[in-house]
Amino acid sequence: MKLYRISSIYLLLTASIVCAQTVPEKQQGKLDTNKFRQMYDLMATPNMYRTASGAPGPEYYQQQADYKMDIVLDDKLARLSGVQTITYHNNAKESLEYLWLQLDQNSSNKNSVTKKKGSSYMDDAISVNGFSKKYLEQPADRGFNIMSVTDEKGKALSYTINETMMRINLVEPLKHGSKMVFTIKWWFNINNYMVEGGRSGYEHFEKDGNNLYVLAQFFPRMAVYNDVEGWQNMQFWGSGEFALTFGNYDVNVTVPADHIMNATGVLQNKEQVFTAEQLKRLALAEKSFDNPVIIVTQEEAEKAEKGFSNQTKTWRWKAENVRDFGISTSRKFIYDAMAVKLGNRTVMAESLYPKEGNPLWEQYSTRAVAHTLKSYSSYTFDYPYPKAVSVNAEDQGMEYPMICWNFGRPGPDGKTPDQTKYGMISVIIHEVGHNYFPMIVNSDERQWTWMDEGLNTFLQYLAERTFEKNYPSRRGPARLIVPYMKGDQRGLEPIMTNSESIIQFGNNAYGKPATALNILRETVMGPELFDYAFKTYANRWKFKHPTPEDFFRTMEDASAVDLDWFWRGWFYSTDYNDIGIKEVKQFTVTDKLPEGTKVEQPSRRRRFNLTGPMVYATELEGADRTKSANVKEIKPLKEYLEANFTKKEIEALNNPNYFYQVTFDKPGGLVMPLLVDLILADGTVEKHRFPAQVWQMNDAQVTRTFATSKQIIKIIVDADLETADIDVTNNTWPKEQTPSKFD
């Protein structure tokens, strides 16, 4: 027998232990202390640059780097050369003794230290071609050739190259509010990325002898100087991508006359590079909001493929407030575009692709670009640039302001498996989405890959859900990250790990943060609170340089939801989620009070709202509260209710007849909300959702009591797989037998 106290009413309940499930030993997490403590030990102290609210402070600043460039492509030699003039504005309060630039092409230099990172092993088997390239042939001549560095007056400047970084040694410090103008002349041999790898280069088509160029990291780029890192001059080792400064670009690109090109920015001389008929089609595309218009046709592209013109054309581009510049050019390109309405502005969605991409690309690419702009803008801000371009480059998936390259082509028979189709659409959504993170919300990719890849993968999942019903998303839903999170801890790192130290890059930097944000939105905060806070972060930090703390603090500041426990578990540890049902006790009501039963001191602050024809209770307002209960003092609950409630009020009261005391335990180290489904005898389902704070006083287990009008036949924890629970075998009562692999 157990005695339960409810206000001045005492219920006598008979308990029987219905189920006690054995559970594995509790996971020993890396952070073994209070999971709900505030993150003062992990986050940088707020200051006048970055406030405690997560917003830019009154002293926040950022530098600016403007570029004027003349670029020439030698298609026969696959060589790019350029002359660029940089105007660097120092907006920091302190003076700068030198300037740092990034020379990312140097990572592919045959003597680069990046090739010596990590272990190398003998292959069990290797192709003859692969063996020759690996052990017999001389490495290709790659990397920047810096011809000169001069100041505004043409005088040579001292500089030092350290692998992928170049330091300009200033004659005198560059003071606050001052600017430095200097010119760099350079060239390099472009890599065949299909053979050598790389984020850019060219793809060669053996059948027609043409190259398709996707050119990026092709010029010396200013490194970021800010209040967090000083100069972000960490070497480019290959995984951690880029940290770049906003600026304005004026770029002239000279290519063979039969090439079709697109690039970052607005084309300034379209009348000189397109035919009259193509200009008419372009004008139609600018007014077509429902379907793409083909501007350069497949017939025109196939004709150009055979020409190999010895003449050249110069395409002139201007871009404002961008952090980088990308170019794609080839005589193989088909070009289509359509208009997208975002707020009070019209933005162009565009695609370039060779005939090998059709019919897949003509059908889906530009439509996917347009959908992405609409979806991402709804969660962040209206896309501020004039266009977004998707380029078909096999085996690629890279992003730059206003332009990106994406894989995916039909088979030789023109047919496309679903895996290829959805892979192509997903990579287009993802790479176009990178315009928001990090091209506009400009985080430090060299340091924190997840800040752009994770946030972008999360928004990609939201965009996929509205692109097509039952879209086969690869990342986002909680259940898809379970195999990673239940893996060997030796192969896992916290999300808050530098880009170069991540072992499972895709899971850690893309999948896990995307899943965490999806859980945060759907399960922890709810869409309304999450969406407002996320949009606040995006708008606070668009065209600025946020840090992880700025994101974490803004999400709390704009929602009034304490999330320190969530960031600590999901982002700073490798803990996993595992919540199970340890024990269930079922209670039945009785009208018998055993002799000698002590009645507990009542609490006047608790309210009573329980009825039941077989429940007997007692009122002890004026009674001696130290003596044993006397059966004569017990009267039917019905009498109590009739004396204290109106008939209408009684009808509105609950009417539970069954009581279940359920103990949940947590073998996993992650703190997560407790989601409980009660399946009643008539098949109805009661859903109970407890916040993560249910574990605040006891991280190992928690007990909750459920009162129901009908008998419970089944209890399930996380029935909808919302929380990435790695072991669902302990999630059900009565315990279900999981078939073995042998079965």
PyMOL commands that set and color helices and strands:
alter all, ss='L'
color gray80, all
select helices_A, chain A and resi 39-41+104-108+113-116+128-136+193-196+270-273+276-285+298-305+355-357+360-379+418-433+450-467+478-485+489-491+499-501+505-525+527-541+548-557+564-572+631-633+637-644+647-652+692-695+728-730
alter helices_A, ss='H'
color red, helices_A
select strands_A, chain A and resi 2-6+9-20+64-74+79-89+96-102+145-151+158-162+165-174+179-189+201-205+210-215+221-222+225-226+230-231+247-256+260-263+266-267+293-296+312-322+327-330+334-342+345-353+387-392+397-400+403-406+580-589+616-617+635-636+658-665+674-680+685-690+701-708+712-717+732-733
alter strands_A, ss='S'
color yellow, strands_A
deselect
rebuild
show_as cartoon
